């Protein structure tokens, strides 16, 4: 096997001309500076880059790192690559049009049927039998390339289903420019921005006829998918709305996005999930989480799906052996940029030829591009038997070593070492009005020594920014903007996808549930820490135990009995175990913070997530009441942080509205329930109940400042129920909820009317001095829960209101809420 080519140094040991300017920028840095910059770069990628968008549990294992040394390409070399890949992209789209249409390539024997009909990427529901498919089938694609030892580039793999890596390429460029700006000062680079702007315009022009005013959405599997972070970055770069299947619905043959103001039409869907997962009507259980009727809407011209759901069929590894002949037949051209030498073992004599030189070849399933490859020399007896039995299921590709490029090695001290490592280049193309354009740059992946041969894009590792160098700096014309339809102004809240509003609403609710649990637990701990409990303190502790039951922090058996509060003490410590209710609350909040990442700035996300990590790390260290008290104090401070960051950093619109609305409704429910229990005391202990009510509403200091005597029902109830300026009072929550609901609806509606009715009931309880207060407040708590359910049904699930079949109907306001 020939030695790998060195990208930086030629055969005479001299640095290639296009590398000299790159290396001079690094050598000009002061001593120790480069090592420090590399550390900053890696830290920024972890904390601010694409991995910061990943769910917190996945960041450690899924992060890309960026090498400080880029991979430069001269302009002339990139132009040749671009021309070859443009032709290849045209060829793949022509082949897609044929395979999902007339299938001449199969009828004429240019392509074996085995590579199509057994291919997992060939989706029969996408075929228009006997017809030529209309519109673009591929609007974007990516190509992996290796430079062979002879210096020529060869294509390793084609990606037409879901081209990964573009977001990493954009992030690598952004982070390098921030942390190593010196490297860019004397390098005349072609920028990424014109390509992205042209792509965004091309997406707008790709809308079906008569649907230019419809929205453009980027479809992602969701937060739990490893590609979610790069999908968010790409959506931002292209100005698309990132959506999940649950955000979409097909009504009367048209595709809609479910938003807070109703159903908004979608004309272009940029697909970033597997084609067979799109539509349960077409693909059955494999697409159980997809969009019912999506393919039918696409067939009827209501929406353009890019790339076509069946575009992955041309990724088959064995297809490379047939591309030269297909190019001559479909394009009447010779293939400019060849693939790595590939043989389909179904051809006569191909299997014997491969077995004569097993060290030359890598074995791959012929039709499945995602299956791993193995060196043919290492194939086991089972694989060899499968090859002999069904050679048409297999292909072999020549295992040529990729070229080497210098990479940073911290073992070299302050200057580091430039260690040559194998690299594989990935370039990206997009189609606009029939012409293909390449991103001027790309993504170079450093091939790990233990990586499988010809491995496709993985979930992490070391990468490089790819630079396309110009001879001299010059201004490039910006793409001419396409005429856009006039849109009526839309309220920010109304355009929020229902799923995002739902997640933000529940984020606010779970933060308040944590705050309530911490407040109740701390109040109980404060009494448990006393040496000897007085009768009224035991009564307060029993009341707190009853309040802790709905929060899942205690059971009825944990209530103090006969002066013994040991069971309650053990219950509180149990709740702080790694698998206890507090840990579950931290986890729920963290997942919702991650799910709403695209609605948060980097600083907001850190403020929401970092304290949660610290709280979760502290759980195994809880040994006694003192440790638990410190944890509960931190949990209370976390609620204040979320409220403060949201108040100061979030634009008043849909995201802030639903986060705050969730907090207000949940706090109203918990306060009303807790006060109903606290005030439900015999006449002899009425004062103790009032003291507890003040404590639970964090209003003790305010009451003492205003009143020097013991708590009295009238003043206490006015403060905790009807005080307009008390942010911990019940009336304040309901008043704020009413205002938020009116803002969402653009005026009073049934939901805000219910909030107003609850506020009137609470004010009446306060004005009447507590007559029947416990029962009335518990009912207010129940109705606040019903209000939260009605909000969810009205804004998020877009369903009619729930109906109660029993003797007790919903309140009149909620009956027509949806």
Secondary structure, 3 states (H helix, E strand, C coil): CCCCCECCECCCCCECHHHHHHHHHHHCCCCCHHHHHHHHHHHHHHHCCHHHHCCHHHHHHHCEEECCCCEEEEHHHHHHHHHHHHHHHHHHHHHHHHHCCCCHHHHCCCCCCHHHHCCCCCCHHHCCCCCCCCCCCCCEEEEEEEECCCCCEEEEEEECCCCCCHHHHHHHHHHHHHHCCHHHHCCCECCCHHHHHHHHHHHHHCCCCCCCCCEEEEECCCCCCCCHHHHHHHHHHHCCEEECHHHEEEECCEEEEEECCEEEEEEEEEECCCHHHCCHHHHHHHHCCCCCCHHHHHHCCCCEEECCCCHHHHHCHHHHHHHHHHHHHHCCCCCCCCECCEEECCCCCHHHHHHHCHHHEEEEECCCCCCCCEEHHHCCHHHHHHHHHCHHHEEEEECCCCCEEEEEEHHHCCCCEEEEEEEEEEEEEEEECCEEEECCCEEEEECCCCCCCCCCCCCCEEEEEEEEECCCCCCCCCCCCCCCCCCCCCCCCCCCEHHHHHHHHHHHHHHHHHHHHHHHHHHHHHHHCCCCCCHHHHHHHHHHHHHHHHCCCCCHHHCCECCECHHHHHHHHHHCCCCCHHHHHHHHHHHHHHHCHHHCCHHHHHHHHHHHHHHHHHHHHCCCHHHHHHHHHHHHHHHHHHHHHHHHHCCCCHHHHHHHHHHHHHHHHHHHHHHHHHCCCCHHHHHHHHHHHHHHCCCHHHHHHHCCCCCCHHHHHHHHHHCCCCCCCHHHHHHHHHHHHHHHHCCCCHHHHHHHHHHHHHHHHHHCCCCCHHHHHHHHHHHHHHHHHHHHHHHCCCCCCCCCCCCCCCCHHHHCCC
